[in-house]
Amino acid sequence: MRFVAIGDSFSEGVGDELPDGRVRGWADIAAQGWADAAGHPIQYANFAVRGKLAWPIVEEQLEPALALGPTHLSFNGGGNDMLRPRTDVEHIADTFSRVLRRCDEQGVTLILLSGANPAGQLPMGSLIQRRGDELSAAVLRRVAGRDDVIRALNWPDRELSSGAYWSDDRLHMNANGHHRVAARVLHALGYEPPAEWWSPAERIAGPSGLAYYRQHVGPWVKRRITRTSSGDGRAAKHPTWVERVPQ
């Protein structure tokens, strides 16, 4: 099996930082879990870069990912688009149609993910909730009748929306959240993930009130004003195959 991920911070693994500062995330966890469950090595690559909008993900990452000759490709996008003042949900959902068409042409199995839902913890949460609901519905319309598409849908997961699964910025999942998403991916692939991946480890609460706005909301607003991205100048962490062997 050869598994490649494309996307934004959700698939890069932001929020699940290792002690050395590298990010891990659900795709890394799922690749290792897949090798463990299947009992044979998995080739794994990851082109996801934080801060990317949906169409730049497809335009910059899809063809290099397909050029590796994967058997499976995972895609999630649109989370950053939903935070922008003007959002065309149908235009975002069209990226999923493009990815599915190219996977069909290349004989690659698509693993379709929806992002986790942070709306209950964010400023303007009701707007994010509405846009996320609309995007989920639009994407599902585009894969209707396609039972060959592997679905790992996280947006409807009410448990995953609770605070125990989110990092201090309330926008990216922590290690608990990434493990729960990895568990859902493995389950969709037909394997039984470790039971502890579904449930959160203990977590200390992050900043609140003015401290939260100063540490996380302020820098995000500054990037919007200056039209910069957290992913500017950042390369994919695994642009070539790395092997995950059973442990």
Long-range contacts (C-beta under 8 A, 24 or more apart in sequence): 1-34, 1-38, 1-40, 1-42, 1-43, 1-71, 1-72, 2-42, 2-43, 2-44, 2-45, 2-68, 2-69, 2-70, 2-71, 2-72, 2-241, 3-30, 3-31, 3-34, 3-42, 3-43, 3-44, 3-45, 3-70, 3-71, 3-72, 3-73, 3-74, 3-111, 4-44, 4-45, 4-46, 4-47, 4-65, 4-68, 4-70, 4-72, 4-73, 4-74, 5-45, 5-46, 5-47, 5-48, 5-73, 5-74, 5-75, 6-47, 6-48, 6-57, 6-58, 6-61, 6-62, 6-65, 6-73, 6-74, 6-75, 6-99, 7-48, 7-52, 7-57, 7-61, 7-74, 7-75, 7-76, 7-77, 7-113, 8-48, 8-49, 8-50, 8-51, 8-52, 8-53, 8-57, 8-76, 8-77, 8-79, 8-80, 8-231, 9-48, 9-50, 9-51, 9-79, 9-80, 9-172, 9-230, 9-231, 10-48, 10-76, 10-79, 10-113, 10-115, 10-116, 10-172, 10-173, 11-46, 11-48, 11-74, 11-76, 11-113, 12-46, 12-48, 12-49, 12-50, 12-237, 13-48, 13-178, 13-237, 14-50, 14-172, 15-166, 15-167, 15-169, 15-172, 15-173, 15-174, 15-175, 15-177, 15-178, 16-173, 16-174, 16-175, 16-177, 16-178, 22-237, 23-237, 24-175, 24-178, 25-178, 26-173, 26-177, 26-178, 26-179, 26-181, 26-182, 26-185, 27-74, 27-182, 29-178, 29-179, 29-182, 29-197, 30-181, 30-182, 30-185, 30-186, 31-244, 32-244, 32-247, 33-182, 33-183, 33-186, 33-191, 33-193, 33-194, 33-197, 34-186, 34-189, 34-191, 34-244, 35-244, 35-245, 35-246, 35-247, 36-246, 36-247, 37-186, 37-191, 37-192, 37-193, 38-191, 38-246, 39-246, 40-246, 41-243, 41-244, 41-245, 41-246, 42-243, 42-244, 43-241, 43-242, 43-243, 43-244, 44-238, 44-241, 44-242, 44-243, 44-244, 45-70, 45-238, 45-239, 45-240, 45-241, 45-242, 46-236, 46-237, 46-238, 47-236, 47-238, 47-239, 48-236, 48-237, 49-231, 49-234, 49-235, 49-236, 50-229, 50-230, 50-231, 50-234, 51-80, 51-229, 51-230, 51-231, 51-232, 52-77, 52-80, 52-229, 52-231, 53-77, 53-80, 53-81, 53-84, 54-78, 54-80, 54-81, 54-92, 54-95, 55-91, 55-92, 55-95, 57-95, 58-95, 58-98, 58-99, 61-236, 62-98, 62-99, 62-102, 63-102, 64-239, 66-102, 66-103, 66-106, 66-108, 68-240, 68-241, 70-108, 71-108, 71-109, 72-108, 72-109, 72-110, 72-111, 72-150, 73-99, 73-103, 73-108, 73-109, 73-110, 73-111, 74-110, 74-111, 74-112, 74-113, 74-152, 74-185, 75-99, 75-110, 75-111, 75-112, 75-113, 76-112, 76-113, 76-114, 76-115, 78-115, 78-135, 79-115, 82-128, 82-131, 82-132, 82-135, 83-128, 87-131, 89-131, 89-134, 89-135, 89-138, 90-138, 92-135, 92-138, 93-135, 93-138, 93-139, 93-141, 93-142, 94-142, 96-139, 96-142, 96-143, 97-142, 100-142, 100-143, 100-146, 100-149, 109-148, 109-149, 109-150, 110-149, 110-150, 111-150, 111-152, 111-185, 111-188, 111-189, 112-139, 112-143, 112-149, 112-150, 112-151, 112-152, 112-153, 113-152, 113-153, 113-154, 113-181, 113-185, 114-139, 114-152, 114-153, 114-154, 114-155, 114-156, 115-154, 115-155, 116-154, 116-155, 116-157, 116-160, 116-161, 116-165, 116-173, 116-177, 116-181, 117-154, 117-155, 117-156, 117-157, 117-160, 117-161, 118-161, 118-166, 118-170, 118-171, 119-161, 120-161, 120-162, 121-163, 121-166, 121-170, 122-170, 122-171, 123-217, 150-188, 150-189, 151-188, 152-181, 152-184, 152-185, 152-187, 152-188, 153-184, 154-181, 154-184, 157-184, 163-203, 163-205, 164-200, 164-203, 165-200, 167-206, 168-206, 168-207, 168-212, 168-215, 168-216, 169-206, 169-215, 169-216, 170-206, 170-212, 170-216, 171-216, 174-203, 175-201, 176-200, 176-201, 176-203
